[in-house]
Amino acid sequence: MTPRTQGHGVEPGVVTSRRRFFRQCAAVMGAALAPVTSSTSASPAAGAWLVPGYHPAMAWRRGRRIFADEDLRRAIPGDYSDNITLITRVDAASDAVTRALMPLRGHAVTPYPDRRRAAFIGMNHRRAVVFDTDSLDLVEPIEPASPSLQFGGHSLFLPSGELVIAERSARPYADGDDPAAHAGVISVRDPDTTRVIETWPCGGVGPHELCLFADGRHLAVANYGSVPWPDDMDPPDPPMPLNLEPCITVIDLANGRVVDKWLGPDRENEIRHLAGIGRSRLGAIQTRLADFLDAQKSYASSDAVYEPDLTDRFERGYLPCPLLFADGSGLAESRVPDPVKMIYGQSIVYDERHDEFLVTYATSDAIGVFDGATGRVKSLVDTAAEGLRLPRGIALLDDEHHFAVTGYWENLYVFERGTHRLVRERCRYHRWFGHSHIAMA
């Protein structure tokens, strides 16, 4: 059996020569794998980082690929031949590392309120799982709310305790389709059984990240706006999204109804991620895919020698995109003097203490710091200058004074909130094997 690996936000496909070259380089860069253990000495209450790994085929243990390791693959059914994702747990106190393979095309991890379990949600995939955050043992699988749906990558817990998951329509587009025919849903589930209690129309196409407002009564949804290509039409080469209606929708938790819908200003951009606490404190990341060489034209006015971002499995690149922010009644765009600093926004958090949105820009090797009220760029942190390449995951620490950022392939850096100063002594140096987001459990 040869398990499939995966890439971020795209369907499984053939890995090209450039992608193989990148993978080989990534394997050499760190010289040795991070330590692997089968258990951890700290309790879940001590805190641990949970990081997905998109490319487990690049990970080896005891002289063999980890797919052959019976301990690491204990959650994989014997007849399973679909996507597999690695999960890495790093104990925050001891720095002990635990890893396990999970049977899904995993994207984002959502710890339960007690932090002893976590939901791991598939991306454009019909599988999600709940796992134990201490042992990484699989607790139970999660199925989509209906056969016509697939998971959209993210979930969260409501104040009332239910688990809600973004689910997308898997129906291919047909010429002239109304976008409403491809709208996704939010499934509301019992947290213990993951049984579907009800589903809410999300009002958008391709729902992805979810954001709970501070009032505890509303949920915001980032909707890609893109749909599967028609069955009778081949996607372009390299494949590009078929965009219909990127938007942000707001759902009233009292009745599951969409009460706001804000369309993105540019239909060619996807709206993927968002964070905030309300209609006047909401930031959202736009992305635009392009042919690899077309993407390099963004650097035409720069004399610097640079290494292109080769992480996309289809050899695509990304174009600069402004951050979106809500002004109470709609969406506006934030601009920067040098757009090349805002390429491939990946993860976003809102620091309420300093009224700032913090955004990782993977291709630009930067952390964007934006004013919460106006969306104005306050500063751009050059992570490459500190030794962190391709920043992807970001999370606020429980101490309320720091935040952490992870590189796509390896390393976790800790910064001070407000000053954005690197706290070198708290950084960790482990291998993730490719990821988008991180979580603390």
Phi, psi and omega in degrees: 000133177243103181294150175279148168259193187208170173228171184279124169069017180223161178284154177304144181200186182282134179276127185274174182296321179294323179293321177297321178298316179299317181297320179296319178297317181298324182291328183279329190304321184265351176072321182212149178289153174295154180301143180239130175231163180261358178206169178228146185274347183265152178278161178303330182296337181289339179096139179207147175275138177240121185228121175293161175227110187286337188237066180296341178296343178273353184262134180236154175210135179054037175083005181224157172300148185292345175300336181269359183272113185297327179291312184290333183259020184298337180272356184269119177300150184299329182260014185279133179223021181263194183299144177232138179235139176276144171237131180245130177247125177242115180294126186292332182273311186263344185069014177293143184246132174233142179225154175205153175264140181237143184275071178193167172267075193286150181234289185240146179254132177240106177294144172294160180305326179276355176065010179269345174227166176211146173266131179244114192257133177288160180241118187049046185212152183266023179229143169214162182218160166249133179227160178281126186283348178270304183271341188066018174288144177287130179268308178195153174278160175237133179257152176300162183292336177205162180297342182271004184243157171222157186288149184256006170107333186228159176208172171200172178253135178282160176303331179277357173105343182290149173270128177242139185230138174283128179230137187252151171289135178264007184285126177295152180288146171236145185307127178089002180301141170287132178308329181299335179289346181245013181294145178269187180224165170248116178271133179255123190231150171295128186293333183274320182259346188060014177295141180287123176274314177197167174236143178246132170300132181269349176078005181220165181263128177070053179300143184227267184275148181243149181219122178272128178287158182296337180286351180069011185239354183223151180232127177261145183231128171271121182249117179312314185089358183256154186230161174298144179295151179304149180299329184265014182226131177279134176298158176298165179242113001288159183295137178237155179296146170262098189270134176249306192201076175295134183198169169243131176242154178238129183249134175279118184290342181291328184224359179074017182265147175283120183252344176216145174216116182246116180283144175294148183290342182227115185294338180284347176269148170263144173256111190253315188227154181206162178203157178151190183229357181178183184296335179253009175218074183216123177244147183219142181266130171258148174224152175221118177281152179209164170303145185306311182291324176298323180295328181290343178295342177298338183262012188301329183266004181258136178270353185290144172276130185223163175257119182298156175282110184255021188278346181282128186292341180258014179061034175265172174228181179237148176261156177300140177220135178287153173288141172266144173218147181276139177250017180103331182229354182184200183242141175233164182249140175265137181246153175232152179300327182239092184301337181297345177279356183233059179248128179063064170297133187243300184235150183219140172226160176246122177266098184293326181302322182249006180051057182225143166265132178247124187231132173271134175244101190296305183297328182273356183051052186215155168247119177272134178246117186239141176295132185294328184277323188247346185075005181295140177287119178270320178194164175232119182270123179277100183286330180297327179295337178264357178100009180251114181261149175050060180297131183233294183280149176212142180206143174279137178278155182295340182287353178067011181236353185220162171222156182242147178226136179247143172283151184309314185261328186198162170080147176229120181250144179247132180238155176275133177294150178085302179272335183062027179281137178290134176253086190301323184292345180259001180286155179231149189233086180230165181262133180253336181068040174088127180197173175245318189224162178230162178215151175253127180237000000 
